[in-house]
Amino acid sequence: MPTTASFGYQITSFFAASSRYGTPEELKQLIDVAHSMGIVVLLDVVHSHASKNTEDGLNKFDGSDSCFFHSPPRGEHSMWDSRLFNYSSWEVLRFLLSNLRWWMEEYGFDGFRFDGVTSMLYHHHGIGFGFSGDYSEYFGLQVDEDSLVYLMLANHVVHTLYPDCITIGEDVSGMPALCRAVEEGGLGFDYRLAMAIPDKWIQILKELKDEDWNIGDIVHTLTNRRYGEKCIAYAESHDQALVGDKSLAFWLMDKEMYTNMSSLEPMTAIIDRGIQLHKMIRLLTHGLGGEGYLNFIGNEFGHPEWLDFPRVGNNQSYHYARRQFNLVDMDHLRYGQLYAFDRDMNRTEDKYGWLAASPAFISAKHEEDKVIVFDRANVVFIFNFHPSKSFQDYRVAVEVPGKYKIKLDSDEILYGGHGRLDHNTEFFTEGPVFQRTLQLHAGLHPLQNSYCPGQRGDRLLLLEDDCLHRDQDREWIPTSN
């Protein structure tokens, strides 16, 4: 059971579900109901450190500083104020591995998201260290080999005992082969979290005006992953929405969300900009950022404010320890429009399967026009992030000749858009003009924006007709190392 103020990450009892949210039987029932609905349930497991508590935790379990943990200073995390396991100890390995098996068998979880993997992999724990991608950062004396071997062993055990088990590593360092099989010399994770993506979006919204967005930098961040290692992309998570920060929607629209989210009156410039960008950010992250997509609670409908738990700093308040899911069901508010787009975005992916496809082929990342074009899984994505320009008969490169139609349009009125695109329009290729590409004409229509008089370009997603199929033997060009 974790302490409340730690947001669940200072563990004291590794074999106990928190009683704050119900009984163990109710947790089992929750998982069973999720399974009946086809939902896979993963546990966020914390084997990277443990609470320093002595009365209700593992610390000084036998009266010494070295039971389960390294002796100080190696056994203490200076930033987290917690204890660090000694993964070379036989008893520690038995304890942690049995912990994984117990959650799988007792509660029926389907896998794990391993927290704090970067801290585990290096003696410096990533504190004050900027990873550049140079291989010397990953293969040297700074690597904690005991921790690395434990992660390999943990993945080997759970994947051997439970072949359908899914494991995700929270690693920001880019450790090579983290998501390759243990038999290949990898650490055995199925996915890693693409942690740089939500950080990039928050940085952009905090620091840059719309006209200063660096399109190349955005595309690089979304595609900067090791080829052959699957990533989970996400636009925001608890790292962005916890106390001291704000949700993605609140960064975009801030206090106007309290007064101007009604669909019964015209949108203000700030709400208009925020709603359109919120949809664009989610779709671009979904389509380009990885092989899986993570939605943080409430992000699917643009939850306002932030998330906080009772602690000394807020006088033990529960006010922000909530998610207002009722906002989606209020027909006169625009949260339902953001949710409808998220729903149809995921339904479109279910149909075309771009998350399971090869990496995207990026045909345009135009700095002046603020346009991004790429295709993935027989789908052509077109984004116009320009704050004032609209484009008519905009030429984009495609590979398969023929007729293209709009399948998902963020400018639909249903999604809080302006409904300016005719979905009966058919787009035809012409060419060839360049090697391996053809030309397609498209219109990118404008929206009002908040920073300057003028218009923000509409986002357009074009999917080819169902009768057209990309050559499955085509050699994809990797977008990153």
N, C-alpha and C positions, 0 to 999 in steps of 0.2 A: 504494500500500500504506500503510495507516495504522499509526501506532505503537500498540502493544497497550494502553498505559495510557489512551489517549484513547477506548477503547471503539469505535474505528473512525471517529472523527470528525476526527482530525488527519491529513489526507491528504498524502502525499508524492509518490506516483506515481499520477496520475489514470487512466492507461491500463493499470494492472496489477491483476489480482486477487491477493489475498493468498495467498502460498504456504503460509501456516501451516495452511490447511485443505484443501490439495490442489493439483493442477495445473490449468491453464486447461482442459485437455480434460475433466477430471473435473467442473469447474463446468458446462461445456457439456452433459455427460451428465446432470447433476443437473437442469438446466433442461429438457432433452428428456424425461426421465422424468416430471417434473412436468406438462409439456404433454400427455403421453400419458394422464395421469390427469385431465385437464380442469382443472388448476391453473394460474392466471395468476401469473407471477413478476414482481415489481417490484423495482427496485434502489433502495436508499436512497442517493441521490446527494448529494454535499456540494459545492455550488458557491458556498456562502456565505462560505467562508474556506478557508485552507490552512495546513499546518504551517509553522512558522518555521525548520525544519531547512534548512541550507544545503548540506550534503554530499549528501543524498539527496532533497531537495525542490526546489521552484521558487524559494524565497527567495534573492534576490541571484543569480539565474541568470546575469546578465551582469555581476555585480559591483556593481550599484547597488541602491538601496533601492526603485526604482520600476519594475523589470521585472515585469510582470504585475500588480503591486499599486500602490496609491497610496503615495506617500511618507508616512512618519510625520508627524504622529500619525494622520492619517486612515486610513492603511493598516494600522493595528494595532488588534486587538480587545483591549481592556483586560481583559475577563473571561475570554476564551478563550485569551489569550496566543498569538494566531495572526495571520496576515496576511490582509488584505482586498483583494479583486480590484478593479482599475480597469475597470469595465464600459463605460467610454467608449472604451477602447482597441480598435482594430480587431483586433489580434492576440489579445487576451484573448477577444473574442467568437468568433473563429475557433477558438481552443483549446477553449473550453467547449462550443460547439455541436457541434464535431466529436467531442468526448468523448461527448456524448449519442448521436450517431449511431453511434459505434463500439460502444458497449455494446449497442445495439439490433441491429446487423447482425452483429457478431462473435459475440455470445453468445446472441442471440435473446430478450433480455428483453422484457417486454410493456409496460413503462412505468417511471415513476420516482416516488419519494416525495422531494420536494425538502426537504432539511434546512435549518433556520435561516432560513426565509423572513422572519420578523419582523426579524431582524438585518439582512437585506439591504434591506428596504424603508425603513428610517429611518436618518438620520445618527446618532441616539442609540442605535440598535440595540436599543431596548426596555429598556436598562439603567436601572433606577431610575425607570421610567415606567409609570404605571398608566393603562390605556386605559379610558375611560368610555363610549365609543361616540359621542362628539360628533364631528361631521364635520370640525371644525377640526383634529382630531388626524390626519386622513388626507389632508388637502389643504392643504399649507403648505410652508414652506421646510424643514421637518424631514424631508420625504420625499426619499429618494435616487432621483431620477428616472432616473439611469443604471441602477441596479439594477432598478427597476420595468420599464423598457423591455427590459432583458435578459430578464426573466422572461416578458414578453409575446412576445418574439422566440423564446425557447426553446420555449414552448408552441405557437406558430404553426408552427415548423419541425417538431417531432416529430409534431404532429397532421396536418400536411400530408403528410409523408413516410410516416407510419404511422397511417392513420385509426383503427385500433383501439387505439392507444396510450392508456394511462391515466396521468394525472399527478395527484399529490396534493401540496398545499402545507402545510408545517408552519408555520402562522401563528396566533399567539395574540392578535394585535391586533384582529382583526375587520375588516381592510381591505375596504371595500366593493368588490364586483365582482371579487374574487379568483377566484371560480369562475363567472364569466360569460365568454362567448366574446370573443376579441380583436376580432372584427368588431363587437361591441357596446360596445367600449371597456373590456372587462374584461382580466384578466391571463391568462385562458385555462385555468386549472386545472379539472380535472373534479371534484375534491373538496378540502376542507380538513379538517384534523384538528381535532376538537372537543376541544382540549387542556384546557379547563377542567373537563371531566367527571371524569377520573380524579383530578385535583387535589382536586376537591370531595369525592369519596368518601374519599380518604385524610385530608383535613381533618376530616371528620365522625367517622371512626373514631378519630382521634387526640384530638379535643377534646371530643366530646359523648357524654353518656350516651344510651341508646336513647330515653328519655322526652323528651329535649330536641331530638330531630331536628326540623328545620324543614321540613315537607313542602312548603310553598310555595317555599322556597329551592331545594330539590332539583329540583322540577318546572321552576322558572325556569332553572336551570343546564342541565338536559337539553334545554330547548326554545329557549334563547337563541341563535338563529342567524338569519342573514339569509334571508328568504323567497326561494326560487328559487335558492339556492346550497347545493349538496349537501355534507353533512358526514359524516365517518367518526367514529362514536362508539366509545368503548372504556372499560372499567372500570379498567384499569391498563396501564402500558407500562414501558419501561426507565426513564423519569423517576421512577417510583414504586418500582421493584423493584431498582434498583442500590444499590451500597454506600452506607451511611448511611441507608437506608430498608429497608422490608420489603415483601414481596408482600402483596396484598390478603388472602389467606387467613391469612398469618402475623400481620397486624394483628388479625384477628378471633379467632384461636385460639392464637397465639404458641407457647410451649414445650409446650403440651398436645398439639401435633401430633406430637411425638416419642414420646409414650407412650399416647395415648388415641384414636388413629384406627382402632383395630381394630373391625371389624364383628361380631366374635365376643362382644363384651361391650356392655352398655348405654352409650349416649352420656353423657358428663358434660354439665353445663349449658353449659359454655363451648363444647364441640365441637358440641352441638346448636344453640346460637345461631349459631355461626360457619358451620356448613353451611347453615342455612336462609337467613341473610342473604347468604351468598356467591351462592346461587342467585337470590335476589331482586334483588340489585344487578346481576347480569349480565342478567337478563331485562328489568328496567326500563330499563337502558341500551340494550339491544338494541331494545326496542319503541318507546322515546320519544326516543332521543338523536340520531338522524340517519338518513341514507340509505345508510349502510354500517356494518359492524361489524368492529372490529379485535380480534383475540384475541392477547394477548401470550403468548409461549411458556410453557406450563405453567399459565396462568390458567384454561384449560378444565377442569382437574381440581384446582385449588386448590394449586398448588405451594408448598411451605413455603419459609422462609428468604428469601434474596435472591440477587442475581446480582452477581458481582465478577470482575475479571480481574487477572492478575498485575501488581503495581505496587509502588512503594517502600513505600507505606502498609501493605501486608499481607505484606511480606517476599517478594514475588514468588510468592505462593501461588496454586495452581490449584484450591484446595479448593472455592470457590464459583463457579468458571468451568464451570458444568455445569447441566444440567436433568435431573432424575431421572424420565425418562419411564417407567421400569420400575415406578414406584409405581402407575400405572394398571392394570397387568397383575397386580397382587397381589390376589387375590380376597378376602383377609381384611382388606383396608384399605378405608377409605371413599372414597378418591380415585376409585375406579371409579364410585361413585354420583354424585359431582359431575360426572364426565366424561359419564356417561349422560344427565344433565340437559342438559348443553351440546350433546350430539349431537342430542337430540330437540328442543331449542329451535331449533336451526338447521334441522332437518328440517321443523318446523312453519312456520318462516318461508319455507322453500322452497315449501311448499304454498300459503300464503296471501299471501306477498309484501308484507309490511308495509314493508320497507325501500324498495321502489320506489313505495310509495303516497304520497299527499299527507300533509302533516303531521297528527298526531293531533288529534282533538277531545277535549279534557280536560273531563270532566263533573264530576269531584270531586277536590279536593285538601284534605281535611278535617284541620285541625290537631289537633283534640281526639281524633278517632278514629284519626288517623295512617293514613288510607285514601287511596289514589290510584286513580282510575278513568278510563280513557280508551278510545276506540275508534279503530282504524286498520285499513284494508284489510279491512273486514267482520269484525274481531276485537275483542272486548271484553276488556280487561285489568283485573283487579281485584287490588290489592295492599293488604294490611293490615300496616303496620309497627308497630302498637301493641305495646309490650312486655308488656302484661298483660291487655288486653281481647280477648274474642272476641265475635262478633256472630252473631245468628240472624235470618233473614228480613231481611237488610240490603237496603235499596232502592237501586238504582243506575239511572241514566238511560241509556237506549239509544234509538236512532232507528228501527230496523227492527222492526216488531211480529212476534211469532211465538214459536217455540220455540228455546231455546238449550241447548247441551250443553257439558260440560267436554271440552276437547280436550288441554290440557296442565295438569298439576297438580303443583306442586313438592312437595306433601306425599305423593306416592306413595312407597311403601317402596323401590321401585327407585332412587329418587333420594336416599335417606337421610332420607325424611320419615316420617310416622307413619301414613299410610294411612287417614285418617279421613273421606275424602269418598267418597261413592257415585257412581261415574262413570255409573251408569245413571239418575241423577236428571235430569229434564228441567225446565227453567226457562221459565216463560211470562210474557210481558209483560202489563201491565194499563195502562189509561190511554185516551186521552192525558191527562196531568196538566199538563205544561208545553208551551209552544210548542216544536216540533221534538224533543221527547223523550217517551219512554214509561218506565214503571217496571218494573224486574225485581227479583225477590226472590232473594237469594243468602245462603248461610251461610258465614261466615268462622270457621274453627275454630282452636283455640289450639295453641301449642307452649310448652314450658317455656323460660324464658330465664334468663340468668345474673345479671341485675342486681337483681332483686327477686322475692319469691315471687309467683307468678302465672303468666301464660301469654302467649306471643307468638302473634299471629294468623297463621293460615295464609295463604299466597298462593294465589290462585285465578285461573286464566286461563280465561275463557269465550269460546268461539268459536261463532258462530251456525251453525245447520245448513247443510249444503252446498246445500240447496234454496233458501236465502234469499240474496238479492243486494241490496246497497246500490245505491241510485240513483246511477249513475255521473255524472250531471249535477249532483249535489249540490254546492253551494258550500261549500268547507271554510273554517273560520275559522282564519286563521293564529295560531299560538301564540306568535309572536315577531316582531320587526321583520325 
